[in-house]
């Protein structure tokens, strides 16, 4: 073969290789997209529960979740209450990073997946993690308790009346904030089996229905236990809520049928 023909053949081979790479990239890109498009093959196995990560609420105090973590550990599961950056008021993105690092550490240690339990603003952090960090491929299930998933009017009131007392995370929890808008658009409730527990007596996540999420199983405590009086701060310690959490992170379906006041978990 002449040098000219060898050069032409090499150029043709290079063109073919580039075309193959571009087609492969397009196919790979088409499998991504919105968080709600994660396919079943990319989801963790539902019958192989792993570490449970508990995300504190605004302010970052771990104390409110320690009792619930102990109840989860009593079922034989590993449960970790996360320690948020600073005092948990400096910005939700930093808290999302803490959750992502904890999930990656659990998976690297051999956990097949993680379940995430987010209390109050911790549920917003969890939703942003699902949206931003491929959390739907790491989290088997999500449970939120009294989480202002559409923002809380209490934060908006604080911004209007006492802006100096409403730091970054407070502002990010107001309806219409960039973070709340991002969560509204992400369709995270359809990305992973999600139980959102809320109470009609919530005085922090206001209105209480802000905890309801499209695509999720939304359960009001009073519908499970009629007459129950459960305020926002009591959600993680309430016996009925604990029973719902344990049901939701079991190996059975995320189903609250048959649950009642102080109900024991099923499955």
Steps between C-alpha positions, in 0.01 A plus 500: 500500500633842405574758772206709376257207533634409843439862612144496364429168675631636831283811468194287424564279804532808720170640370324169575647490853384856574151418374479193725610703803244773429215250458599327826505831682153586371362162608655536846366851532150391403486268803549791738265797502275605785528329834158344451631303201728268699417152372433193717841351408674801654303481825629317809338164570199547727560173684856592605480777760822672603607784726239749619612864492303747711522867399424758774287805449573872499771579753660157461426361847547123507321455833148480358594203280703290745197318642374412153848383398507274806165347404629435148817338636285274719369341179856404403567787262795738507371853564704819485383847601695745286695790642432802282753766411523775762166553669291385204383850411773607258359362176327187373762418236762429767253267670432322172876441473505345849220259405667407172831431674328284763315302233819443301684392816228249587502356148880482498484308829282235337143618554282403200312830528392761752163598638470869588277642773477878486344700780364848429753687282694172481231383259569796273871415514412142407291612203775726371746210535271276294481776240867595486718205591344193341345419835233287332772250406625486861187530714274199523228696682438846645288602798437863593333635813341843506721621218419835332545356152325801346648745748357629825312825544675532837827568316330756277363671810846505658649658188233770504498579870843404635743456209807513726366195684453300178839367381572334167326166558196681639474709184541190284199340671263782403245425226633607160868481595740359241537180702127446550438575133770250403336236717156573357630444148708188571213250540696319770189332642480284189871415500515283812243336733423791732281528810424852618356513852334822614281625780205737500648655815823613333586852609840515326444361152208720405253438360534135610410380149835633378630155599291332228700400193380396156592138427556416867279321751375786717364405842351734758553371853137577591377272219692212656424588861181710521514764769879492528661829599852505362691823462797550269765443764336177619489328162830304533405373849131423445417128521265508200757681285771257608280210399443656158873558450584141590234373261629720220863385526414131528528251217130504420330761281475858624148440627329640810188288468412364842717749687348654810588694811847397608489227234779248486677461165391240248740313275 
